[in-house]
């Protein structure tokens, strides 16, 4: 199954833009990345990585990368439930404490964490 990466992380984009199709959502928020992914799942794409992977809470980092199938298949009901629950959890976290603004050094640390999570997930799927 071919893969599509949805990301607002420039590190992920730089590493994978020539290896796999990407949707570059630079400037989008974490929540907007989840909502974009949900819309793709409604179109028949299969969710391949969990939207809330890692130990960083959704209101602690502005960066998120999610892998879905490139092909449109039947509706992925399980993936749809996961993404909807992830959106609800993210909204709950953001209501309690919005994502703080951070300097470039800290932002790069969060980019690196997201890149590492994405790399690990792709490696577990036997690559691209």
Secondary structure per residue as TSV (DSSP state, phi and psi in degrees):
chain	resnum	aa	ss	phi	psi
A	1	X	-	360.0	126.9
A	2	X	-	-76.0	153.0
A	3	X	E	-116.6	155.0
A	4	X	E	-131.3	128.8
A	5	X	E	-103.4	129.1
A	6	X	E	-106.5	123.9
A	7	X	E	-151.3	150.4
A	8	X	S	-115.0	19.0
A	9	X	-	-108.6	116.8
A	10	X	H	-64.6	-29.8
A	11	X	H	-65.3	-42.9
A	12	X	H	-66.1	-42.9
A	13	X	H	-59.5	-48.1
A	14	X	H	-61.5	-38.4
A	15	X	H	-74.3	-37.6
A	16	X	H	-111.7	-3.8
A	17	X	T	-63.7	-23.0
A	18	X	T	-100.0	-2.0
A	19	X	T	-106.0	-26.9
A	20	X	S	-152.3	157.3
A	21	X	E	-70.2	134.8
A	22	X	E	-125.9	151.2
A	23	X	E	-109.3	111.3
A	24	X	E	-88.6	108.2
A	25	X	-	-105.7	39.5
A	26	X	T	-53.0	129.8
A	27	X	T	94.1	-12.1
A	28	X	-	-80.0	153.4
A	29	X	-	-82.5	167.8
A	30	X	H	-53.4	-48.9
A	31	X	H	-62.5	-40.3
A	32	X	H	-65.1	-34.1
A	33	X	H	-63.6	-43.9
A	34	X	H	-62.7	-43.7
A	35	X	H	-66.0	-38.7
A	36	X	H	-62.3	-43.0
A	37	X	H	-62.9	-43.3
A	38	X	H	-56.8	-43.0
A	39	X	H	-62.6	-37.6
A	40	X	H	-66.7	-38.7
A	41	X	H	-64.3	-39.4
A	42	X	H	-60.7	-28.5
A	43	X	T	-81.7	-4.8
A	44	X	T	111.9	1.9
A	45	X	-	-75.9	148.4
A	46	X	-	-97.1	134.2
A	47	X	B	-73.6	123.5
A	48	X	-	-109.6	-20.4
A	49	X	S	-129.0	148.5
A	50	X	-	-73.1	133.2
A	51	X	T	-66.6	-20.3
A	52	X	T	-114.1	36.6
A	53	X	-	-68.1	153.2
A	54	X	S	87.9	174.8
A	55	X	S	-101.0	2.3
A	56	X	S	-85.1	124.9
A	57	X	-	-70.4	152.4
A	58	X	T	-62.9	-19.4
A	59	X	T	-96.1	4.9
A	60	X	T	-100.0	-21.7
A	61	X	-	-130.2	144.1
A	62	X	S	-89.2	-4.2
A	63	X	-	-110.6	139.6
A	64	X	-	-151.9	137.1
A	65	X	E	-128.5	135.6
A	66	X	E	-133.3	138.7
A	67	X	E	-105.2	131.7
A	68	X	E	-130.4	171.4
A	69	X	E	-72.5	145.9
A	70	X	S	-74.7	-36.4
A	71	X	S	-77.4	148.9
A	72	X	-	-92.4	122.7
A	73	X	-	-117.2	-156.1
A	74	X	S	-71.1	160.9
A	75	X	-	-59.1	126.7
A	76	X	-	-86.2	88.5
A	77	X	H	-62.2	-41.3
A	78	X	H	-63.3	-46.8
A	79	X	H	-61.3	-38.3
A	80	X	H	-63.9	-42.6
A	81	X	H	-63.1	-41.8
A	82	X	H	-63.7	-46.0
A	83	X	H	-69.0	-38.4
A	84	X	H	-64.5	-42.6
A	85	X	H	-64.1	-37.6
A	86	X	H	-66.3	-39.5
A	87	X	H	-63.8	-45.0
A	88	X	H	-62.8	-43.3
A	89	X	H	-63.2	-42.8
A	90	X	H	-62.2	-44.4
A	91	X	H	-60.6	-40.2
A	92	X	H	-63.1	-46.2
A	93	X	H	-61.0	-44.2
A	94	X	H	-67.6	-32.0
A	95	X	H	-66.3	-38.6
A	96	X	H	-74.2	-36.9
A	97	X	S	-160.2	108.2
A	98	X	-	-62.5	157.8
A	99	X	-	-63.3	123.5
A	100	X	-	-73.0	150.9
A	101	X	-	-72.8	141.6
A	102	X	-	-134.3	157.7
A	103	X	-	-71.0	172.1
A	104	X	H	-64.2	-36.4
A	105	X	H	-63.1	-45.7
A	106	X	H	-69.3	-39.1
A	107	X	H	-59.5	-41.4
A	108	X	H	-64.9	-35.1
A	109	X	H	-61.9	-43.6
A	110	X	H	-67.2	-36.9
A	111	X	H	-60.9	-42.9
A	112	X	H	-65.1	-40.2
A	113	X	H	-61.6	-47.2
A	114	X	H	-63.3	-40.9
A	115	X	H	-60.3	-45.7
A	116	X	H	-61.4	-44.3
A	117	X	H	-61.9	-41.0
A	118	X	H	-66.8	-45.6
A	119	X	H	-58.2	-47.1
A	120	X	H	-60.5	-42.5
A	121	X	H	-64.6	-43.8
A	122	X	H	-64.4	-41.7
A	123	X	H	-62.1	-37.8
A	124	X	H	-68.4	-24.4
A	125	X	T	-89.4	14.0
A	126	X	T	66.1	38.2
A	127	X	-	79.6	-168.1
A	128	X	-	-90.0	360.0
